[in-house]
């Protein structure tokens, strides 16, 4: 899990939302996770 891509984070949160039938809750969390992962990856390389 050390190489989680931003799209992977969004996909994981979307899958959790579909499985728990609370997609409206988990999709915004996935978008936030997408942004956090992409910012952290840019900070680590730059």
C-alpha positions as CSV (number, residue, x, y, z in Angstrom):
1,X,0.0,0.0,0.0
2,X,3.0,2.3,-0.1
3,X,2.4,3.0,-3.8
4,X,-1.3,3.9,-3.7
5,X,-2.3,5.9,-6.8
6,X,-4.8,8.8,-6.5
7,X,-7.2,6.9,-8.8
8,X,-6.8,3.8,-6.6
9,X,-7.9,5.8,-3.5
10,X,-10.9,7.0,-5.3
11,X,-11.7,3.5,-6.6
12,X,-11.4,2.0,-3.1
13,X,-13.7,4.6,-1.5
14,X,-16.2,4.2,-4.4
15,X,-16.2,0.4,-3.9
16,X,-16.8,0.7,-0.2
17,X,-19.7,3.1,-1.0
18,X,-21.3,0.6,-3.4
19,X,-20.9,-2.3,-1.1
20,X,-22.4,-0.5,1.9
21,X,-25.1,1.2,-0.3
22,X,-23.9,4.6,0.9
23,X,-22.3,5.8,-2.3
24,X,-23.4,9.4,-1.6
25,X,-21.3,9.4,1.6
26,X,-18.2,7.6,0.3
27,X,-17.7,9.2,-3.1
28,X,-16.9,12.7,-1.6
29,X,-14.6,11.0,0.9
30,X,-13.0,9.3,-2.2
31,X,-12.5,12.7,-3.9
32,X,-10.8,14.1,-0.8
33,X,-8.6,11.0,-0.6
34,X,-7.7,11.4,-4.3
35,X,-6.6,15.0,-3.6
36,X,-4.6,14.1,-0.5
37,X,-2.8,11.2,-2.1
38,X,-1.9,13.3,-5.2
39,X,-0.6,16.2,-3.0
40,X,1.4,13.8,-0.8
41,X,3.0,12.1,-3.9
42,X,3.9,15.5,-5.4
43,X,5.4,16.7,-2.1
44,X,7.4,13.5,-1.7
45,X,8.9,13.7,-5.2
46,X,9.4,17.5,-5.3
